[in-house]
Amino acid sequence: MGARREVVSAVTERYRSAKRAEKGRLLDELCATTGWHRKHAVRALRRREAVGPGEVEATRKRRRRYGATIKDALTALWEASDRVCGKRLKVMIPTLLPALEQHGRLQLGQSDRDRVLAISAATIDRLLVDVKIAASGGRRRRAGFYSAIRREVPIRTFNDWNSPVPGFCEVDMVAHGGTSVAGSFIQTLTMVDVATGWTECLPLLTREGSLVVEAINRAQSLFPWLLRGVDFDNDSAFMNDVVVPWCREQKLEVTRSRAYKKNDQAFVEQKNGAVVRRLMGYGRFDGVETAHMMGRLYAAARLYVNFFQPSFKLKEKRREGAKVIKRYHLPSTPYERALAHPKVTAAVKKRLRDQYRSLDPVALLAEIRAAQEELGNRVDRRAAQARGLQRASTSNAPATAADFAKTLGKTAKGGEPRATHRRSRRPYKTRVRMPSKLDPHVATIEGWLAAQPQLTALTIIGRLSEKYPEEFGTRQHSIVQRLLRKLRRKAPELVAQGPLDVATTAAPLPGGVDGSGYVGPDPTTAPLVEQAGKAIWRDRLIDIGSSSAMAPSR
């Protein structure tokens, strides 16, 4: 606007002193320079006053139509409407304003009243901006920066694919932030071909549009065929003014899924768990060196997954009442699906066959395990710590693929998880026992149990509440139960450690320890078979002369 004002100021004097033909030529030049309509240029030249050289005329300010009185009235109406938006408040004003006036809560002159009734919804929102910020505690609602770009991208659901040709991919990100999303950490960009299931994974240092563009450009050289379209989610790393225009420049069809509908990207969501999480786990990874190591892992994993690991693909899905019936194709690898697809050219199929013959799955798996072993030393460790000499664990990865093949099956029997899935051991925190209301009465309770072992927690609570009604009641039932369990667990230990006399074995205490009150004979058992000072009782060999043999088993 400043340049246009300078141009108008330079042309104004010539325009006023020029004749009719000269004025027409000046108008044509001014319209070509500024892009204005001819009538607008005439009005601008007529109302422009002559100014001195080098000076710029101040912009004429528009006279305000709605003053402080109108703003205060709108604030009162907005509060009375329970703080609705401007479009809804515009509809409510004709009924809300008379109600406030009738009860004496708002008094306006006729001119101000007409302005309030004629105000637009956009003007209401504009006048109430600072009022809404103050009402929300000084926090302004952040508008979606990428909402305009997101609206331009069409939506594609899971049912809209209709068996596409190879080259249409679903794209998603997997965060490797561990239990915290604070700070910067590595993201994995996952691209899955819908037709064949071909999967490519690339590590990104941060969530940034320029890095997404570089990753997609890199993935184009990894896929056996040309990319035709990409389907993103609503992440701001994709829906921005860098990624979407670049994809359209590359003649890629850009679509997106619905918000909060993860099933729209079912193909890539499946690979996020079956490939990325199985390889990387859920730990935190950051730093450039870790990203290079992840690139080495994904370089071996892409060949192993795409050429040797079969996966299911949905064939049909139908609903019968509340039951959903799904049918799947036979499990096959992306390589096999690519060979069977009629739209894949013969040259691509030949190149895939040649590459398949040169691959060794055991060597690829050994490379994957070696990279996982190195990443296991970096998981949940900051980049500065990972660069040091100290390691989280020593590496036991075999040096060659032949050595790795000899170890297959042994780590599983030993219960050794993958290095990226190991959980770091945390020091045990000793818990301090809190004092209990029962501590002064433990000796009393032990005496009651010694006399009557069948006592229950309710009985003990009843006795305590009779003696101390202000301290004990039914609320202490649970803590008495815990104490009772603890005391009864000690009882077998005391019996096993103490000496057994004839009176204890011949005349047991009346009633079972569990409070059943059973005093009848013991159940029938198998006869004792003596063998050189020992006996077999219930298929167990015991020493007849040992006192510990008669102690109850724990």
C-alpha positions in Angstrom: 0.0 0.0 0.0 2.9 2.4 0.7 4.2 2.0 -2.9 0.8 2.6 -4.4 0.4 5.8 -2.4 3.8 7.1 -3.6 2.8 6.3 -7.2 -0.5 8.2 -6.8 1.2 11.2 -5.2 3.6 11.4 -8.2 0.9 11.2 -10.8 -1.6 13.5 -9.0 -0.1 16.9 -10.2 0.3 15.7 -13.8 -3.2 14.4 -13.8 -4.7 17.7 -12.5 -2.9 19.8 -15.1 -3.3 17.4 -18.0 -5.9 17.6 -20.8 -8.5 14.9 -21.5 -6.4 12.7 -23.7 -3.4 12.9 -21.4 -5.6 12.0 -18.4 -6.8 8.9 -20.1 -3.2 7.8 -20.8 -2.2 8.5 -17.2 -5.2 6.4 -15.9 -4.2 3.5 -18.2 -0.6 3.6 -16.8 -1.8 3.9 -13.2 -4.2 0.9 -13.6 -1.5 -1.2 -15.2 0.9 -0.4 -12.4 -1.3 -0.8 -9.3 -3.9 -3.3 -10.7 -6.8 -1.0 -9.7 -10.1 -0.6 -11.5 -10.3 2.5 -13.6 -13.1 4.1 -11.6 -11.1 3.5 -8.3 -8.1 5.1 -9.8 -10.1 8.2 -10.8 -11.5 8.6 -7.3 -8.0 8.2 -5.8 -6.6 10.9 -8.0 -9.5 13.3 -7.4 -9.4 13.1 -3.6 -5.6 13.3 -3.4 -4.2 16.6 -2.3 -0.8 17.8 -3.4 1.9 17.0 -1.0 5.5 18.0 -0.9 8.3 16.0 -2.5 9.3 13.0 -0.4 6.2 13.2 1.8 3.5 10.6 1.9 -0.1 11.5 2.7 -1.5 9.9 5.8 -4.1 7.2 5.3 -7.6 8.5 5.9 -9.1 6.6 8.8 -12.5 5.2 8.6 -15.0 6.8 11.0 -16.1 4.4 13.8 -19.8 3.5 13.7 -19.9 1.5 17.0 -18.6 3.3 20.0 -18.0 2.3 23.6 -21.8 2.4 24.4 -22.5 -0.3 21.7 -19.6 -2.4 23.0 -20.8 -2.3 26.6 -24.3 -3.2 25.4 -22.9 -6.2 23.4 -20.9 -7.3 26.4 -24.1 -7.3 28.6 -26.0 -9.2 25.9 -23.1 -11.7 25.5 -23.0 -12.4 29.2 -26.8 -12.8 29.3 -26.7 -15.3 26.4 -24.2 -17.5 28.4 -21.3 -16.4 26.2 -22.4 -17.8 22.8 -20.7 -17.1 19.5 -21.4 -14.0 17.4 -23.6 -15.9 14.9 -25.9 -17.2 17.6 -25.9 -13.9 19.5 -27.0 -12.1 16.4 -30.1 -14.3 16.3 -30.8 -13.8 20.0 -30.5 -10.0 20.2 -34.1 -9.3 18.9 -35.5 -11.3 21.8 -32.8 -10.8 24.4 -32.6 -7.0 24.1 -36.3 -6.2 24.9 -36.1 -8.6 27.9 -33.2 -6.8 29.4 -34.8 -3.4 28.8 -38.1 -4.5 30.3 -36.4 -5.5 33.6 -34.3 -2.4 33.7 -31.0 -4.1 33.1 -30.1 -2.2 29.9 -31.1 1.2 28.7 -30.2 2.4 25.2 -31.1 5.4 23.1 -33.1 4.9 20.0 -30.1 5.4 17.7 -27.9 3.0 19.7 -30.7 0.5 19.9 -31.0 0.5 16.1 -27.3 0.0 15.7 -27.3 -3.0 18.1 -30.2 -4.6 16.2 -28.4 -4.0 12.9 -25.0 -5.1 13.9 -23.5 -8.1 12.0 -22.1 -11.3 13.5 -18.6 -10.6 12.3 -18.7 -7.1 14.0 -19.9 -8.7 17.2 -16.9 -11.1 17.3 -14.5 -8.3 16.4 -15.8 -5.9 19.2 -15.8 -8.7 21.8 -12.2 -10.0 21.1 -10.6 -8.4 24.2 -13.7 -9.2 26.3 -13.4 -12.9 25.5 -9.7 -12.9 26.2 -10.3 -11.4 29.6 -13.1 -13.8 30.3 -10.9 -16.8 29.6 -8.2 -15.7 32.1 -6.0 -13.9 29.6 -5.5 -16.9 27.3 -6.4 -16.5 23.7 -7.7 -19.5 21.8 -5.1 -20.5 19.3 -6.6 -20.6 15.8 -5.6 -23.5 13.6 -2.8 -22.2 11.4 -3.1 -25.1 8.9 -6.9 -25.2 9.0 -7.2 -23.5 5.6 -4.8 -26.0 4.0 -6.5 -28.9 5.7 -9.8 -27.9 4.3 -8.4 -27.9 0.8 -7.3 -31.5 1.0 -10.1 -34.0 0.2 -11.0 -36.8 2.7 -10.5 -40.5 1.8 -11.9 -43.2 4.1 -10.9 -46.9 4.2 -13.8 -47.9 1.9 -12.8 -45.3 -0.7 -9.7 -47.0 -2.0 -11.5 -49.5 -4.4 -8.4 -51.6 -5.2 -5.9 -48.9 -6.4 -2.9 -49.6 -8.6 0.5 -49.7 -6.9 1.8 -46.3 -6.0 -0.9 -45.0 -3.7 0.5 -44.9 -0.1 -0.8 -44.2 3.3 1.7 -42.1 5.4 1.9 -41.7 9.1 4.4 -40.9 11.9 5.4 -43.0 14.9 6.8 -41.0 17.9 9.8 -42.4 19.8 9.4 -40.2 22.8 9.1 -42.9 25.5 6.9 -41.9 28.4 7.3 -38.2 27.8 6.7 -36.0 24.7 8.8 -33.1 26.1 11.7 -31.9 24.0 12.9 -33.2 20.6 13.0 -36.9 19.8 13.1 -39.1 16.7 10.0 -39.8 14.6 9.6 -42.6 12.1 7.8 -41.8 8.9 6.0 -44.9 7.7 4.7 -45.3 4.1 2.6 -48.3 3.1 1.5 -49.1 -0.4 -2.2 -49.9 -0.3 -2.2 -52.4 -3.2 0.8 -54.6 -2.2 1.5 -53.7 1.4 5.1 -52.6 0.5 6.4 -50.8 3.6 9.2 -48.1 3.8 10.3 -46.6 7.1 12.5 -43.5 7.5 13.7 -41.8 10.7 13.2 -38.1 11.1 15.1 -36.0 13.7 12.0 -33.8 14.4 8.5 -33.3 13.2 9.1 -30.7 10.5 7.6 -30.2 7.0 10.9 -29.9 5.2 12.1 -33.2 6.7 8.9 -34.9 5.6 9.5 -33.7 2.1 13.0 -35.0 2.1 11.8 -38.4 3.5 9.1 -38.8 0.8 11.6 -37.9 -1.9 14.0 -40.5 -0.4 11.2 -43.1 -0.3 10.4 -42.5 -4.0 13.8 -44.0 -4.8 13.2 -47.0 -2.5 9.8 -48.0 -3.8 10.0 -50.3 -6.9 7.4 -48.2 -8.7 6.5 -44.5 -9.0 4.4 -42.9 -6.3 1.0 -41.8 -7.5 -0.7 -40.5 -4.3 -0.2 -40.0 -0.6 -2.8 -40.2 2.1 -2.0 -38.3 5.3 -3.6 -37.9 8.6 -4.5 -34.4 10.0 -1.1 -33.9 11.6 0.3 -30.4 11.3 3.6 -31.9 10.1 1.7 -33.0 6.9 -1.1 -30.4 6.6 1.1 -27.3 6.0 2.2 -25.0 3.3 5.4 -27.0 2.6 4.3 -30.6 2.2 1.0 -30.3 0.4 2.2 -27.8 -2.3 5.4 -29.9 -2.8 3.3 -33.1 -3.3 1.1 -31.4 -5.8 4.2 -30.1 -7.7 5.3 -33.7 -7.9 2.0 -34.7 -9.4 1.0 -36.7 -6.3 -2.6 -37.0 -5.4 -3.0 -35.7 -1.8 -5.8 -36.9 0.5 -6.3 -37.1 4.2 -8.2 -39.2 6.7 -11.0 -38.0 9.0 -10.1 -36.6 12.3 -10.1 -39.1 15.2 -10.9 -42.0 12.7 -7.7 -44.1 12.8 -9.4 -46.9 10.8 -9.3 -44.6 7.7 -5.6 -45.4 7.7 -5.9 -49.0 8.6 -3.0 -50.2 6.3 -0.4 -47.9 7.8 -1.7 -48.3 11.3 -1.2 -52.1 11.0 2.4 -51.6 10.0 3.0 -49.1 12.8 2.5 -51.9 15.3 3.6 -55.0 13.3 6.9 -53.4 11.9 7.9 -50.2 13.7 7.0 -51.0 17.3 8.2 -54.6 17.0 11.6 -53.3 15.8 11.9 -50.2 18.0 9.8 -50.8 21.0 8.4 -47.9 23.0 11.5 -46.3 24.4 12.9 -42.8 23.8 15.4 -42.2 21.0 17.0 -38.9 20.1 20.2 -37.6 18.5 21.8 -37.7 15.1 23.9 -40.8 15.7 20.8 -42.7 16.9 18.9 -41.6 13.8 21.8 -43.0 11.6 21.6 -46.3 13.5 17.8 -46.4 13.0 18.4 -45.9 9.3 20.7 -48.9 9.3 18.1 -50.9 11.0 15.3 -49.9 8.6 17.6 -50.6 5.6 17.8 -54.2 6.6 14.2 -54.5 7.8 12.7 -53.2 4.6 14.2 -56.1 2.6 13.3 -58.7 5.3 9.7 -57.4 5.7 8.9 -56.8 2.1 10.5 -60.0 0.7 10.1 -62.6 3.4 7.4 -61.7 5.9 3.8 -62.5 4.8 0.9 -60.5 6.1 -2.9 -60.7 5.9 -5.0 -58.4 3.7 -8.7 -57.9 4.1 -10.8 -59.4 1.3 -14.3 -58.5 2.3 -16.3 -57.4 5.3 -20.0 -57.6 5.9 -22.3 -57.1 8.8 -25.1 -59.5 9.9 -27.0 -57.7 12.6 -24.5 -56.9 15.4 -21.9 -59.4 14.0 -19.2 -58.2 11.6 -17.7 -61.0 9.4 -14.3 -60.5 7.8 -12.6 -62.6 5.2 -8.9 -62.3 4.4 -6.7 -63.3 1.5 -4.1 -66.0 2.1 -1.0 -64.5 3.8 1.5 -63.4 1.3 4.5 -61.0 1.1 4.5 -57.6 -0.6 6.9 -59.1 -3.1 4.5 -61.9 -4.0 1.6 -59.4 -4.3 3.7 -57.2 -6.6 4.5 -60.2 -8.9 0.8 -61.1 -9.0 -0.5 -57.6 -9.7 -1.4 -57.0 -13.4 -0.5 -53.3 -13.2 3.2 -53.9 -12.3 5.4 -53.8 -15.4 7.5 -56.8 -16.5 10.7 -54.8 -16.0 9.8 -54.1 -12.3 8.9 -57.7 -11.7 12.2 -58.9 -13.3 14.2 -56.5 -11.1 12.3 -57.7 -8.0 13.1 -61.4 -8.9 16.8 -60.6 -9.3 16.9 -58.8 -6.0 15.0 -61.6 -4.2 17.6 -64.3 -5.4 20.4 -62.2 -4.0 19.0 -61.9 -0.4 19.8 -64.1 2.6 17.0 -63.8 5.2 19.3 -65.0 8.0 21.9 -62.4 7.2 19.3 -59.7 7.1 18.0 -60.9 10.5 21.5 -60.8 11.9 21.9 -57.2 10.7 18.6 -56.3 12.3 19.6 -57.9 15.6 23.0 -56.2 15.6 21.3 -52.8 15.0 18.8 -53.5 17.7 21.6 -54.4 20.1 23.2 -51.0 19.4 20.0 -49.2 19.8 19.3 -51.0 23.0 22.3 -49.2 24.5 20.8 -45.9 23.5 17.2 -46.3 24.5 16.0 -43.8 27.1 19.4 -42.2 27.1 20.1 -38.6 26.1 22.3 -37.9 23.1 25.2 -36.7 25.2 25.1 -39.8 27.3 24.9 -42.1 24.3 28.0 -40.6 22.8 30.0 -41.4 26.0 31.9 -44.6 26.6 29.5 -45.9 29.2 27.0 -48.4 27.8 23.7 -49.4 29.2 24.6 -53.1 28.6 27.4 -55.0 26.9 26.8 -56.1 23.3 26.6 -59.8 22.8 25.7 -59.7 19.1 27.4 -62.4 16.9 30.1 -61.1 14.5 28.9 -62.9 11.4 25.6 -64.3 10.0 26.9 -67.9 10.5 27.5 -67.3 14.2 24.1 -65.7 14.5 22.4 -68.7 12.8 23.9 -71.0 15.5 22.3 -68.9 18.3 18.8 -69.0 16.8 16.4 -70.4 19.4 18.7 -70.1 22.3 17.8 -66.6 23.3 14.1 -67.4 23.3 14.7 -70.3 25.6 16.7 -68.1 27.9 13.9 -65.5 28.0 16.1 -62.8 26.5 14.0 -60.0 24.9 15.2 -57.9 22.0 17.6 -55.2 23.0 15.2 -52.4 22.0 12.5 -54.0 24.3 14.6 -54.3 27.4 13.4 -52.4 30.4 15.9 -50.5 32.5 16.1 -51.7 36.1 15.2 -49.0 38.6 16.4 -49.0 42.2 13.8 -50.3 44.6 12.5 -47.6 46.8 12.1 -48.7 50.4 8.7 -47.8 51.7 8.4 -46.5 55.3 5.7 -48.2 57.3 3.1 -45.8 58.6 2.0 -46.2 62.2 -1.3 -48.0 62.8 -4.0 -47.6 65.4 -3.6 -51.3 66.2 0.1 -51.1 67.3 -0.7 -50.6 71.0 -3.2 -53.5 71.0 -1.2 -56.2 69.1 -0.2 -58.0 72.3 -3.9 -58.1 73.5 -5.0 -59.5 70.1 -2.3 -62.1 70.2 -3.5 -63.2 73.6 -7.1 -63.5 72.3 -6.0 -65.6 69.4 -3.9 -67.9 71.6 -7.0 -68.6 73.7 -9.4 -68.8 70.8 -7.7 -69.3 67.4 -11.0 -69.3 65.5 -11.8 -65.6 66.3 -12.7 -63.5 63.3 -12.0 -59.9 62.5 -15.5 -58.8 63.3 -15.3 -60.4 66.7 -12.0 -58.7 67.4 -13.4 -55.3 66.2 -16.4 -55.8 68.5 -14.2 -56.4 71.5 -12.0 -53.4 70.7 -15.0 -51.1 70.2 -16.4 -52.1 73.6 -13.2 -51.1 75.3 -12.3 -48.1 73.1 -15.5 -46.9 71.5 -14.0 -43.6 70.4 -11.1 -45.2 68.5 -12.5 -48.4 66.9 -15.6 -49.2 64.9 -16.6 -51.0 61.7 -14.3 -48.7 59.7 -11.2 -50.5 61.1 -12.4 -53.9 59.9 -9.9 -54.0 57.0 -6.8 -53.2 59.0 -7.8 -55.8 61.6 -8.2 -58.3 58.8 -4.7 -57.5 57.5 -3.2 -57.9 61.0 -5.1 -61.2 61.5 -3.7 -62.6 58.3 -0.2 -61.6 59.3 -0.5 -63.2 62.8 -1.9 -66.5 61.4 0.9 -66.7 58.8 3.3 -66.6 61.8 1.5 -69.4 63.6 2.8 -72.3 61.4 6.3 -70.9 61.6 6.2 -70.8 65.4 4.8 -74.4 65.5 7.5 -75.6 63.1 10.3 -74.0 65.0 9.2 -74.8 68.5 9.5 -78.2 70.2 6.6 -80.6 69.9 5.5 -82.3 73.1 3.0 -85.1 73.6 0.3 -82.8 74.9 0.4 -80.7 71.7 0.2 -83.6 69.4 -2.4 -85.6 71.4 -4.8 -82.9 72.3 -5.1 -80.3 69.6 -6.9 -77.0 70.3 -10.6 -77.1 69.8 -11.7 -75.8 66.5 -9.8 -75.2 63.3 -7.6 -72.2 62.8 -10.0 -70.9 60.2 -12.8 -70.6 62.7 -14.8 -73.6 61.4 -15.1 -75.2 64.9 -14.5 -78.7 63.6 -13.5 -81.1 66.4 -14.2 -84.5 64.7 -11.7 -87.2 63.7 -9.1 -86.6 61.0 -10.1 -87.7 57.4 -9.0 -91.1 56.3 -5.5 -91.2 54.7 -3.4 -93.8 53.0 -1.6 -96.2 55.4 1.9 -95.6 56.3 4.5 -97.8 54.7 7.7 -98.0 56.7 11.0 -98.1 54.9 14.1 -98.2 57.1 13.0 -95.6 59.7 11.0 -93.6 57.1 7.4 -93.7 56.0 5.5 -92.8 52.8 2.5 -90.6 53.6 0.3 -89.3 50.7 3.0 -90.2 48.2 5.6 -88.2 50.1 8.7 -89.7 51.9 9.0 -88.4 55.5 11.2 -89.2 58.5 9.1 -90.8 61.2 11.4 -89.7 64.0 11.7 -86.1 62.9 9.6 -83.6 64.7 9.5 -81.3 61.7 7.6 -84.0 59.7 4.6 -83.5 61.9 4.5 -79.8 61.4 1.8 -78.5 59.1 2.9 -77.8 55.5 2.9 -74.2 54.5 
